[in-house]
C-alpha cells in the first residue's frame, strides 16, 4: 500500500480534527494498530478519521483522549466535526459523500431510485420533497444542492471509474413529470456516451439474481481498503470488514453478469427517454 498523503487541515473541520488525531498519535509514538487496541473500531476506520473522511464517534473520542492523554480534547470537539460534515446530507451518509471524492472506483446497484450521483435537479427535488413533504423550501434547496454537488466527481481530472446497474423499473417509473424524466434519463445516457460512466440495466424478466435484497455501493481507494455502503429508509451502514466486503463484491459481479450489456442498456435508457419526451403511455 502506498504511503498515506498528508491531510490539508484547513480544508474542513473534520480534516482539522483528523490531522490533530494523527499528530497526537504520532507524537505519542503509537501506530494505528496500537491506538485501536481496546476500542471497537478497526485500523481502517481510524485511518479514515485521520484522513478527514469519517466523523469521530463519541466513544472513540473518549478512547483517544484516554490513550493519548489529551484532556478531553477530542470528546469536546467531535460533535463540532459531526455537525460540520453533514452539509445538507443525512448524518449517516455524510462520510460516504466525502469518500466519493477520493474513490478510484465506485460500483452501485440501484433497484429503487436513480443514484444520487446521477440525479438531476428536478429528480432530486422530487425525491427530497416526497421524503419530507412539510420541509421548508430553504431546507429542500440545501439538500438538493448537496446532492447535485456530489456529481463534481465526474468533472474532476482524476479518472473515477463509476459503474452502475439500474433496475429496468427505474426507466418506467415517473418520479417527475414526463419532460423532467426524459431529461433525467438523457443525463445518464449523456454521461455514458461521453465515457464518464458505465451503465447496465437489469431487465424486468431477469428472474432471480444475486442481489435481490437491498442496494449497495462498493468503493475502492488508492490508499485505503475497499468499502461497501448499504442503505435503507432513514439509515445507512458503511461496511469495512474485508470478508463481508468480498461477499458484496462477488454478489455485484453476479448481478452485473445478469444485467444487459452496456450498449444494449444505453439503447433501453434512450428509448425510455424518448417515450417520456413523447409522453407515451408506459
C-alpha angles and dihedrals in degrees: 000000000000118000115275117257121242114259122238098236091195093059096085144334092265090049090052094052092042090054090047091052091051092047093049092046094049091044088056089051094242130141121220088255091055092048090050093055111108096020132088097241129097128239088248090055092052091047091054090051090052089051090054093246101113133038120244114247116226095246091052091048089055090048091051092049091052097046096041096038092231096152097240095310097135095040091054094046107036092086089056089056092047093053094043093052099056098071096168096326128109109264093245091054100043094091091051092053089057093046093053088067092061101035120119093198133015121190118184137185111202116184100159112028139018103265115263092241089062101039123118122220094261094047093046091047092051091050094047093046092049091053093048110023093171096047116127115253092245092056091048090050090052093051094046092048091051091051094048092046089063089069089072086091087078092055096049119106090238116098103245111183109214118184120178134181114203127196108241089233088072089066091058103037111099100217088161134014119300096263094048091047090051089051091049093053092042088053091056092045091049092054090049094048092048091054095246096118142015114224131188129181123218105219120233089238094052091109122201115002140173097261104047093132120067137325129281142190119203119198132186127193138196094234106022139054122272117272137198125209123199127183141193132172110312095350143068138183134210111211119202101161102122096217093050093043088053091054091052090050091052092049090050091051090052090048091050090052090054094050127087115269117267095256094049090044091053089052090053092050094049092046090052090049090052090050090055091046089054091040091232119177105263 
